[in-house]
């Protein structure tokens, strides 16, 4: 007898429907799995056997053949256990399979028949919304992230016996329903705030400009000056996350297995801070079965690279393409996968190997050549993609002992959102959303300078040693500063401020 059940597999960030065919026929007892299963799926025969026996059913002493269709698509993970077990029970005549055509089944089985959670459920739920089947039975722990997709019905069940009972009488358990907008409002809370940061007014202003225009930024300062503290608070001043963005971010983290929230929806922008020993594959994504890397986990948020020169050259150079295209392509023999990677890069480094070059209280003993070699680890092409770099000096004692709170993240965020609205309106027909994404053609169109501002920029290039590549960066940042000031035209003071954010060109180059 043949039975058919339905499940899903995740490849990259996309999900594909899998039809599981089970044939139980006379012959020597054996179980054969075909259809390009990975090791985890091949091992499911033992898990399923024990789960069926320990749930009070009989394991058929016959020849069992299981086919995962389409057979040319590589399948991975233990999420097919439940569907395979139900197929075997139906094919052996122990349960009725008339309801199988109405449901997709997802979950790993423990040896006693419990249904265990797995990764990538939101990606599967979003795919199910465009599939003829609109109902899914899955583990209780995964139900919240699937239930935020309103087009489908979700039944969280604990074990194999509960699933069989439900299929016999679908009215005994109600589906789980959630309202995504309410969850997003509840989840959009940050534990950090810029009001906690003492001093560093210049650095906070630079970060406000960077977020307003979507600019990448480098913070250069001595150890303990507050670079990491500032970077961690950047998501709190980014524009409020939309439901579409929240679904996309949650989908990425669900597939990567980093989703820890119990309500199934991430309401805050991600902040990723990988260690400098990270490999290029872990940073940008990949592997034999490609998985999202840190740059994709930072999508719509912040990627913070502390001690930038300590990262391997290969890892840093791998950032160049995603910083330009806001996505990463991972090519394999049979398939090319694309992972989104639209993030703000925030890098931090010491001004010299000992870290005391900008510290007025300590003496730097680093030779000029040693400093140049240290900063020279960062390649020119990578710097081309970073619009702002600033010095972060140590905080003065008077600032540390202030009792009054500094400006809050909410106040800064309001200015950022107003500036972003101006940019969205400006670029509504150009396919971009912020000033940092402007091409040379758009810079010429939207970054016109008056005579005084143009003269100031000319002097900066000639006398301050600004590089040619810094010219367009200054124009982009000037445009953002003018947007923050609600000014249609770029004024002389906007250019002057933007030049200050490139004053370290001579040191880095």
N, C-alpha and C positions, 0 to 999 in steps of 0.2 A: 504494500500500500504506500502511496506517495502523499505527503503533506507539504504545504507551502506556508512559510511565515515570512515576515518582512522586518528588516532592520536597516540601519544606516552605518556608514563608515565615514571617517573624516580624512581627507587628503589635503594637506596644507591647512587652509582655513575654510575650505569648502566641504560640503557633505554630499554623499551619493547614496541613493537607495540601493539596498542589497536584497535580492530575493533568495531565501534559503529553502532549498528543496531537500526533503528528507525521504529516503526510500528504505523501508524495512522489508526485506525479502528473505525467503528460506535460503539456508546455506550455513556454512561454518560461521560461528559467532565472530564478528569482526566489525570494526568501524573505520570507514575511510572518509577523509576530508579532502575535497578538491575545490579549486577555484582561487588559487594563489593566496592561501592563508599564511600568516606569519607564525612564528613559534608559539606565541600566546594563544592563538586560535587552535593550533594543533594540540596544545595541551588541554584544551577545553573538554576533550573526550573524557578525561579522568574526572574533571570537576563536575561535568554534567552527569556522568554515571553515578557518582556519589550523591549528588543533589537529588536525583530522581529516586534513588533507593531510600535515602533518609527522609524524603517527603512522603513516603508511604506508597509509592508507585513501584511497578515492576520494570526492571531493565530487560528489554527483549533479547533473548538468547538467539539472535538471528543476525543476518548480514545487514549492516546499516551503512548506507552511502549518503553523504551530505555534500551538496553542491552549493557554493556561494556564487551567485550570478550577479553581474556579468563576470565571466571567468578571466577576462583579460585585465581586470582592475585589482591591483594589490590591496589586500585587506590586512589590517593590523588591529591589535587590542583584544581585550576579553569581553567586549560589549555584546558579542553575539551569543553568549552562553544561554541567556533566557530564551531567545528565539529558537536556538537549536534544541533545547530541552523540550519546549512545547511541540516542536516539529516531530521529535521522536515519540512523544506521548500520543500525538494524534495519529502518526503513521502506524503505531502499534495497536491502535484501537482503544486506548485507555481514556481519551478525552475527545470531545466533539470539536471539529475544526471549523465550524460554520462561521464563527466570529473572527477568524484569523484575517480575513480580507478587509476588515474594518480598522485594524490596529497595527501599529509598528511597535516592536518590542526591543527594549534596550536594557542591558544590565549584565554584570558579571555575577555568577553564582558561586556562593561558598559551598563547602562540602555538605552543609546541613540544609541547603536550599534557600538561604538568605540572599537577597539581591543587593549587591555591593555597588557603590557609586563609581563613576568613571569621568573622563575628561571629554570636553568638546560637545556637551549636551546642548548648549545654546546654539551652536552652529547647526546641529541636527534639527533643532526645533525651528529655526529660521528656514531651513530647507524643506521641512515638512509642511510649512505654510504654503508652499508652491507645489505640493504633491497631492494626488487624489485622496490619499489617506490623511485624515485630519486628527487622528487620535493616536496617542502614544502612551504606553505603559512602561514605567521606568523606576529607578530607585528613589526612595523617599528623599534622600539627600540632594538629588539632582532636580527635584521637582520645581523649586522656586525659580531657577534660571530658565527652565523650559516654559513655565506658566506665564512669563512676562510677554510671550508672543501671543497676542489675542486671537489669532486666526486658528489656533489649534486647541484641542482639549487634552488635558494632562491627568493621568491617573497614577499617583505614587503608591506603590504596593511594596510590602516588606519581604515577601518570600514567594516561592514557587506555588505553594498551596493557595495563597491569597489570589494569585493570578488565575489559577484554574477555577477557583470559586467565582471570581469576577466574570470570567468568560462564560460560565454556566448561567450567571444571572448578573448582567451589566448594571442593574439598578441598585445593587447593594452598596456600592461606593460612589460618592459624587466626585466629579472632576475638580481639580484645584484651579481656582481663578484668582488672579492678582491684577491690580491696576498699576501699570508701569509708572505713570506720572506721579502717583502718590509715593511709590517706593523711591523714585529718583529724588523727590523733594526731601524725603526723610534721610536719604543717604548722602546728600550733598553737604557734608559737614567736614571741615578741616580742624585738626587738633592744634595746628600751628598758626601763628599770626605775625605779621610784620611789626605789630605794636610791641612785641617782645624784644625787638632788635634795638640795642642802644647805639646811638651814633650812626656812622656809615651813611650819611645823607647822600653823598655823591654816588655811592654804590647803589643805594636803593633807587635813586633817580634813574641811573643807567639801566637797572633791571626793569623799571617801569617802562622806559623807552623800548627796551628789547622786547618785552611781552606785547606792547601796543602794536609794534610793527612786525612781530614774528621773527625778530632778528636773533641769530646765534651770538653768543657772548663768551668772552674769556675773562675770568677774574684772576688777577695776578697780585699776590700778596704773601706776606710772611706767615709762617705757621701760627695759628691762633688768632688771626685777624678777623675771622668770621666768614670765610668764603663758603664753607659747607652750610653753615647756619642760614646764610642768605639764600643759597641755592634751594634748600629744602622748602623754603616758603614761597618760591615762585609759583607753584600751582595755585596758591591761594589768591593770587591777583590775576590769574588768567580768566578769560570770559567764561561765564556760567556754561556748564556742559549741557548740551541738548540731548533729547532722548535718542536721537539717531546716533550721536557720538557715543553715548553711554552703551547702547547695544553693540556698537562696533568694538569698543574697548573691552566690554565684558566677553564678547565672542572670542577675542584674541586671548584673553587670560584664561578662558574656559578651555580652549584647545591646548594651551601651554601647561595647564594644570596648576596655575598660580591663583585661581579664583578661590578666595577664602571666605567671602561674605556669605552669610546664611540666607539672605533675601534674594540672592541671585542676580543683582544688578549693581555694578560699580557706579557710584554717583560722584566720584572725585576724579580729577585728572591724574594720570599715573606719574610717579616720580621714580625713575630707575637710576641706580648708582652702582654699576658693576665695578668690581675690583680691577686694578690695573693689570693683573695677571690673566685676565680673560682672553680666551682664544678668539680668533677672527670669526670662526663658525658660531660660537656662542654669542658673539656680539651682533652679527648681522643675520644669523639664521642659517639653516642648512641641515646637513646630515644625510645619511643614506635614505631615510624617510624624512624629508625636510620639515623642520619645526621652526616656529618664529623665534628670532633672537631678541636681544635686549632692545635693539632699535625699534622693533615692532611692538614689544611690550611697552615702549615709551610713546607709542602712537597717540597723538592728540594731547601729549603731556610734555614732560621734561626728561631728557637724557643727560645725566650729570656725570662727567668724567673728571674725577679728582686726580691730582698728580698726573696731568696729561702727558708730560714727556716720558713717564714710566710705562705707558702703554706700548706694546710692540708696534714697530713700524707697519707691519702687515695689517694689524687691526685698525690702526688709524687711517691707512690708505683705503681700506675697505669702506670707510665712511663716506668717501667722496661722492660716489654715485647716488646713494640714498639721500644725502644732503641736497643734491641737485634735483633729483626726480621725486623725492618724497615717497619712494617705494623701493623695494629690493626684489630683484628677479633671481630666483634660484633655479638653475637649469640642471636637469637630469636627462638621461638617455631617452626616456619615454615621455617626459612631461616637464614643462616649465611652469613653476609656481611663482606667484607674485604676492608679496606680503606688504601691507601698508607701513610707511615709516615717516609720517609727517609729525615731526617733533621739534622742539626748541633745544638746540645743543647748548649746554652750559658747561664750560670747561674751567678747571681751576689748576693753577700751578704756582710754584714758588718763583720769585724773580731770578733766583740763582740756586745752585746746588745746596748751599747752606741755608738759604731762605731769608737772609738778613739784609738783602740789598736795599729794600725800602724801609727798613726798620731804623728809626732815628736813635733808639735806645741801645742797639747792638751794632757791632762792627762786622762788616762783611769782608772776609778774607779771600774771596774767590777772585781768581785772575780773570781779566777781560776775555781772554781766549776760552777759559773754562765756562764762563757765562754764555758766550756765543755758541759753544758746542752743546751746552745744555738746552738752550732755547732752540737751537737748530734741529733738534729731534722732531720738531713739528714742521712738516713740509709746507712749502709755499702754496701748492694746490689746495691743501686743507685750510690754510689761513684765508684763501680766497673766498671761502664759504662762511667765514665768520665776520660779521659786520662790526661788532663792538668788542674792544678789549680795554679794560680799565685797571688801574691800580687800587688795591684795597689795603689801606694803611692800618696799622694797629689802632685799636680804639683807645682814646685818651681816658685818663682816670676820671675827669670831670663828667664825661659822657657816661661812663659805667655806673657812676653813683647817682645818676638822675633818678628821681622817684616818679616823675611823670611819664606815662606811656607815650611811645612814639605814635606816628600816624598808623591807623589800622589797615589791614589788608582790604577791608570793604571799601574804605575811602579811595585807596589806590585803584582797586578793581573797577570802580565806577568810571574813573577817567579812562582806564584802559578800554572798557566796553564802548564808551563814547567814541574813542579814536578808531576802534575796529569797525563801528557802524559807518563812519565816514569812508573808510577804505573799502568796505563791502559795497557801498553804493558806487564808489568811484570805479571799481573793477568788476562791476556786475556783468559786463559784456565781454570781459577778457579772460575768464576762466581761472582767475586767481582770487585770493581773499585778503592778502595783506601786502604791505610795502616791500617786505623782504623778498617776495617772489617776483618783483618787477624785472622785466628784461631790459636790455639796453634801449630798445625802441620805446618802451613805456616810461623809462627814466627821462628820455628826451621830451616826452609828451607831458608828464606830470611833475617834473622837478625843475621847472624854469626858475632862474635866479634873477633878482634885480641886480643893478650895476654894483652896488656896495657889497652884496653877498658874494657876487662872482669875483670881485677883487680880493675879498677876504680869503676865499678858497684858493685863488691863484697864489697868494702870499704863503698860505699854509703849505702848499705843494712845494713851492720854491725854497722857503726858509726853514720850515719845520721838518723837512725831509720826508714828507708823506709820499708813499709810493704811488705809482700810477693806478695800481689795483685798488688803492684806498679811495680814489676819486669817486667812483660809483657808490662805494659804501657810504661815504659822507653824504652824498646826495640822497640815498635811500633813508638814512637815519634822520637827515634834515627834514625830509617829508613827514616822517613819523612825528618828530618833535612839533612840527607845525600843526599836525592833526591833533596832538594833545592840547595845543594852545587854541584849537578851534579856528585856525587861520587858513584861509584859502591859499594865500601866497606864502612862499618860503622867505622868511625875513633874515636879516643879517644875524640876529641873535640866535636863530635856529641853527644856522650854519656854524656859528661860533661854538655852540654847545656840542654839535656833532663832531667837530674837529677834536674836541677834548677827548672823545671816545676813541680816537685813533692816535693819540699822542705816544703810544708805545710801539708804533711801527718801527722806529729806529732801533729800539732795543731788541725786538723780536727778529727783525731782518738782519 
